[in-house]
Amino acid sequence: MNPNTLTEQLSLFLDVLETGSFSAAARRHPLTPSAVARRIDSLESSVGSRLFQRSTHAVL
């Protein structure tokens, strides 16, 4: 994995963790909420585990 990609994914992970939503994390980056979700999905695939529980209103 590209170190820059991992750094971006970890930054997004921390922002989602802090804000509780992909939309709020996306506002901190030049990304759409769906792009944030795809990057988090990729990070989860890399570590082999779900990092967040998703609901229609938030991520936990």
Secondary structure as the mmCIF struct_conf table of DSSP 4:
data_model
#
loop_
_struct_conf.conf_type_id
_struct_conf.id
_struct_conf.beg_label_comp_id
_struct_conf.beg_label_asym_id
_struct_conf.beg_label_seq_id
_struct_conf.end_label_comp_id
_struct_conf.end_label_asym_id
_struct_conf.end_label_seq_id
HELX_RH_AL_P HELX_RH_AL_P1 PRO A 3 THR A 19
BEND BEND1 GLY A 20 SER A 21
HELX_RH_AL_P HELX_RH_AL_P2 PHE A 22 ARG A 27
TURN_TY1_P TURN_TY1_P1 ARG A 28 PRO A 30
BEND BEND2 LEU A 31 LEU A 31
HELX_RH_AL_P HELX_RH_AL_P3 PRO A 33 VAL A 47
TURN_TY1_P TURN_TY1_P2 GLY A 48 GLY A 48
BEND BEND3 SER A 49 SER A 49
STRN STRN1 ARG A 54 ARG A 54
BEND BEND4 THR A 56 HIS A 57
STRN STRN2 VAL A 59 VAL A 59
#
